[in-house]
Amino acid sequence: MSAHRDALVANLAIGLITNGRVLTTLAKAKVVAPYAEKLVTLGKKGGLHQRRLAIAKIRSIDAVATLFKDIAPRYTGRNGGYTRITKLGPRQSDSSLMAVLEWVESTPASAEKAPVAEAKAAAPAAAAEPIEVKAEPVAETPVAETPAPAPAPTEGEQPKQS
């Protein structure tokens, strides 16, 4: 691989580790998925040597720390298949196929969806209850009358002097 492609794949892997999901083209997602899965395998082994290998691959100490501390322990009972690619369809600007690359057992995404589901369930119940609106009388304030402006002269007429 070229250096540019290595950097691109490493940056997408860092985005996947830090955010839990990445929106990218289908071709890039298919390249990054096995790369990220190999990083998780390094994280599951957990030694200093594996940590240094991961840092050498993605060049981000913070992402490697997140990988070894949070992500890899989730998959201790799983042998491979840590990522999921969901196809989204073509991008409007250039019609390239788009996809979402995400972790299979992503607890943050399911934790985010739960409050939304609860809010949707509570919304119809709240809509059924009538809402009382009390109207308060408004005090009328007198408006000072101003004289209307004089009509503008038409063609041929002289303006009137007061």
Beta strands, then each sheet from edge to edge (+ up, - down):
strand 1: 21-25
strand 2: 83-90
strand 3: 97-103
sheet 1: 1+ 3- 2+
end
